[in-house]
Amino acid sequence: MKIVVCLLLAFVSSSCAKDETLPPIVSSAGLAMDGSHFVPFSGAPDEFGQSKSVDNSRVPGGWSTPPVALPSGGFAIGSKAGQVFIFNDQDSLARSFDVGDRVQIDQLLLDRSSIYAVSSIHTIYCVDTIGHTKWKARIDTLITAPAVFADGQIVVPTQNGLVALSAASGAIVWTYHTTNEMSSVALNAEAHQIVGATTSNDFEANDSIVILSNAGKLLRMFPVAGRITSNIALCGKDKNSIAIGLARGSGNQKQIRGVLYDVVTGKLLQEHTIPYFANSVGANSESYITSGFRTSAGELSSGIDAFSLSDTLTRWSRRFSEPVTAPLAVSDGSVYFALSFETSAIVGSKGLFYALDAGNGKTVLEHALSGALDGFVPGMPMPDRAGRLMLADRARPVIYLLNRTAFHRMF
């Protein structure tokens, strides 16, 4: 495939301090707690580097989370062996430590003083950046989706509903019970509300959206017309609409949609037919963007679609010959994602990074990342406080660093 060499070379200066480019609380499941996958800058990277070498024996099994920016600079990343690795602002490994039980870390949440590691055995560990344990809390049911941080609480989706833990002590603050599992949760920080999706395994059933206060009180609930296949992305200036992927029916009669609901009234605002299961949804100020793939009768459908928030128009569509499996990072100017071409005769076994123009979907950059032969740890390209995007190699203890020399700041 042709490598795009034309890059955006304009610079936009900013008077914001370095640590104001990202929020004070970030997660390896995505930058924005509202599910929008929004990143605060745009354009195309023009420099591609990677972290300093780490011996394979130090990371048995490899990384298990995307990297996530530390408040003081540098970044942290979790491993399949239950370790947290801290890299400094020179992209070198500063230290690593076990969080306990040596089991896979599925998610990292960071605030200014603590790291919260969500493990595969339904246990959350709170440690400082040196590795000293502050508390440990076990959830007595299956954790089914990434947690969010809300008003000093860690809100955890489970197969039985939601559990909110105190970030200070790990004590349970409140619980909310559901019959079906909670498949996604998003935070409306301005309204102090939590929006969750309850999902069944039945494509003939209707799933539900629930809205709770940050104290765990149910405010309202409404059904949606099918099974929810994606995360929840809060949209609009006041976060009063939600975008999700839906599927309904069976076999060849299955209907797949990208939809927009009013979160206050439960009214369906938009629905668009798409040829793939939307496993990820993001949003910027103008659009909500679905991505995913579907294999039916040996045929692959894979793509990304952008739909206008202000009307019912499809802004653009892109289709790919390989499955779009990882969530996108979205800004007002750009869409970022990675593809793993493991068996492609065209590009061989390589990992490709893409930047698309968010306005028209055209490719701004298509770049093969050297060494990423087996692809990347699933997750959106994550921003750091130096203004770069980060991707973790799936097979090697390497983090790829995509420099923002040509990025526009989005403030």
N, C-alpha and C positions, 0 to 999 in steps of 0.2 A: 504493500500500500504506500501511496505517496506521502511523504512526510511534509506537513505544512510548515513552511519556513517564514511566512509573513506573520509577524507578531505585532501586538500593540505596543508602541514605544512611547506613548504619552505618559507623563507623570502628573500625579495630583498630590500636592503637598497637604499636610495636615498638622494642625497645632495640637492635636490630641497627644497625650502622653502615651508611651509605648504600651503600658499595660491596660490602656483603655480601648484597645482594638478588639478585645474579647471580653465577654462577661466574666464576673468573678467566680461563677460556678459553671463548670464545663463537664462534659461526659464523653466517654469513648463511644457512646451510641449516637453521638451527634452534638453539634455545637449548641443548637437551640433546644431548650426544654419544651418548646411549643410544637415540636415535631416537624417544623418547616425545613430543617436541614440548611438554614440560611447561614451564609458566611459573609463577613463584612468587607470584602473587597472583590474586585473584578478584573478581567483581562486575561492574558495568557502568560504563563511562566516562560522565561527565556533561558533559565539556567537550571540544570538538573544535577543534583548531587545526592550523596547518601551519608548516613551516619558513619562514625568511625567503626572500624571492624570490631566485632565481638566474637570470641571463640564459640563455636557451635556447642561445645560441651557445657557452656554456662547457661544455655537456653534449651534444655532437653524438650523435644516436642515442638519447639518454636513458639512464636507469639500467639496469643489468643484474643487480643483486643487491638483495635487501632490505637495509635499514639494519641495522647491528649495533653494539651499545653499546661504547664505549671504556671502559677501566678507570678513567680519570680523569674521566669525564663526557663528554657529547656522544656523537656516533656517527660511523661511517664508512659509506660506500656506494661500490660500484663502478659503472663505466660501460661502455657498449658500445665506447667508444674507448680502453679500457685505462687509465683514470684512476681514482684513489682520491680521494674528496672527504671532507674532515674538517669536521664541524660541531661548534661549541663548545656549552657547556651553556646558551647563550642561543638555540640553534637557528639560529644564523647560520653561513654558510660561513666557516671560518677559513682554509683553504688547500686546494689540490688539487695533485696531482702525477701524472706518468706513472710506471707501474711498469715500462715497457719494452715495445717492439714494437707498442704501440698496437693491441692486439687485445682483444676482449671479455673482461671478467673474469666468470667463472662463479660464483665463490665467494670469500668473505673469511673467513679464520680469524684471530682476534685473541687474543693473550695480553698480559701486562702490559707487554711492551716491543716487540713486533713485530706487523706485519700480514703475513699470508701470502695472496697473491692467486693463485688458481688460474685460469688463462686457458683460452680456447677452443682454443689450439694446444698443449695438453698440457704447458704450462710453469708452474712455480710460482715466484713471486717473493717474496722475503722483504725487507721494508723496515721502517724505523722510522716513527714517526708523523709525521716531518718529510718523509719520502720518500727518505731515503738508502738505497741498495741494500745489503743485507747479503749476499745470495746469490741465485742463479738456478739452477734445476734443471729439465731437460727430461725428461719421461717418454716413453720410446720406444714408446708404444702409446696407444690411445684411453682417455681417462679417462671412466668410465661412470657415476659417481655421486659425491655429495659426500664429501670426505675427513673424517677425524676426527683429533683430537689425542690421542695415547696415550703417556704416560710419556716426554715429550720427543721424540716422533716424530710425523710427519704421515703417516698411513696412507691411501694413495690407492687406490680401487678402479679397476681397468682391465678391458679386454676379455680380458686374459690372467690375471687374478688380483689380487693385492695387491702394492703397492710401499710400503715404509716409508722415509721420508727423515728424517734428523736435522734437528730444528728449529733446531739451532745452526749447522749448516754446509750443509745441503742434500744431504749425501752419502747414498747408498743404504745403509741399515742391513741390510735383509733384503728378500727377495721370496718370494712364495708363488704358485705357478703353478696355474692351473685350465684345463680345456678350454673351459668356457663362461665368459661374461663375469660379472664381479662386479657385481651390480645394486644392492647396498645393503650398508652396513657400519655396525655400531653398537658402542659401547664399553661393556663392563661394567667400570667403573673400580675397583670394590671387589675384583673377582676378578682384575684385571689381564688381562682377556681381550678378544679382538676376535671379534665374531660377524658373519659375512658370508653373503650369499645369492648363489649362482651360478645364473644364469638362461639358458635357451635361448630360441629363438624358436618352439618347438614346443609348442602347447597340449596335445598328446597325451603329451608327455614329463613326467617328474618332475624338478623342480629340487631343489637341495640346500642345506642349511645347514651351514656350516663354523664351527668354534670353534677359534681359535688363541690361544696365549699372546701377550703383547705383544712377545715376542722372535721371533714368527713361526713357532713350532712348532705343528704341527697336533695338537690335543688330541682332537677327535672330529668326525665328520661323519654326517649322516643325510639321507635323501631326504624330500621332502614330496610330498603327493598332488596334484600339478598344477604349473602355471606360476605363479611368484611375480609379482604385479602391483604390489606396493607396497614401501615401505621396511620395514625391520625395526624393531619397537618392543619394547624389553625391558620386561618387566612384573613386578610383584610387588616386595615389600620387598627380596629378595635378587637380583632380576633373573634369576630362574631359569626364566622362561617368556618366549616370544616370540610376538608377534601379527603376522600378515601377512595380505595378501589373496592368494587363490589362484583360478585359473581352469583348467578342464580340459574337453576336448572341442571340438567345432566346431559352427558354425551354431546352429540352434535347440536342439541338444543340449548346448550349453555350460553347464557348471555353475560358478557363481561363489560363492565362500565368503569369509567372514572366519573365520580359524582361530587357535587357540592351541596351541602346542607346549611340552612340557617341554624346556628347552635342555640338560639333563643326560642324559636318557634318550632323547630324540627321540620320546617318546610323544605322540600326538595327544590333547590334553586337551579341546578344544571345536571344533566347526565349526558355522557358521550360514550359511544361504543368504541372499544379498543380491541385489538386482536390478541392480546396477551393478558395474563393475570398481573394486575398492578401490585407488585410486592413492595413498592416504595412510592411515597408521594412527598413532594416538597413544594415550597411556595415562596414567591417574592412579592413585591408590591403590586405587580400587574397580573400574575399568572399563578395557577397551580399546575404542577408538572408531575405526571405519572411515568413510571418506568417498570419494566419487568419482562417476562417471557412466558411462553406456553409451547408445549410440544403435544401435537395431536396428530395421530395417524402417521407418525414419523416425520411430520413437518414442523419446523421451528418458526414461531412468530416471536420476535424480540424487538423492543423499541422504546421510544421516549416520545411523549406527547405533551404539548403545552396548551392550556386552555385559559382564555381570558377570564379574569374575575369580574370585569365590568359588564360583560355581555355573554352570549352563549357561543361565541366563535372559537374555533380551533385555531390557535396562533401558528402552530407548526407541528410537524410530525417527522420523526426519524425512525428508520428501520435498520437492523443490524443482522449480520450473518452468524453472530455468536450471542448467547444469552446475556442479557443485562441483569446480573444477579445482585450487584452491590448498590446501595442507595447513592443518590446523587448529592453533591453539594451545590447549592443554588444561591446566586446573588442577583441583584437587580440587573447586572450586565452579563452574567455568564452562568453556565452550567458545567460542572466538573464531574467526571466519573472515570472509572478504569474498567477495562475489559481484559479477560484472560483468554487468549487464543491457544488452547492446549493442543488441538489437533488440526489446526487450520493449515491447508496447503499453501495459502497465500502468504501468511506472515510467519509461519513456523510457530514454535512454542515461545511466545513472548507475552509480556504484559504491556498493554497499551494504555496510555493516559490521554484523555480527550478533554478539550475545552470547547464548548459550543457557545455561540452568541445566544443569549437568553431571549433576544427579541425576535430572531428569525430561525434559530436552530442550526444555522450554518456552522461548519467546523472552523474554528479559529486555530486549533492546534491538535495534531495527532502525533503522538510521540511514543516510540517503543522504549521502555525503561530497561536499560542494560542490566542483565542478571535476573530479571523477574520472570524466570522461565516457567514457574508453576503458579504465577499469578500473585494475588495479594490477600491479606487477611480481610475477610468481608467487612465492609464499612465504608462510609463516605470519606473522600479526601478531607483530612482534618487540618484546620488552620492552626498555626502556632503564633506566638506573640511577636515573632520577628517578621510576620507577614508572609509566611510560606505555607504551602500545602504539603501534608505528610501522608505517605502510604506505607504500610508495613508489608514486607515480603512474607509470603505464606510459608516458604520452605527454608529460608535462611534468616539469621538474626540481623536483618538489615532494615533500616527505615529510609525510604526515598524522600528527598527534600526538594520541592519544586519552588524555586526562588521567585519572589514577587517583584523583581526588578522592574518588570513592565506592567505590574498590576496597578489598577486605579484603586485608591482607597474609597470606600463607600461610607462616608459619614455625612 
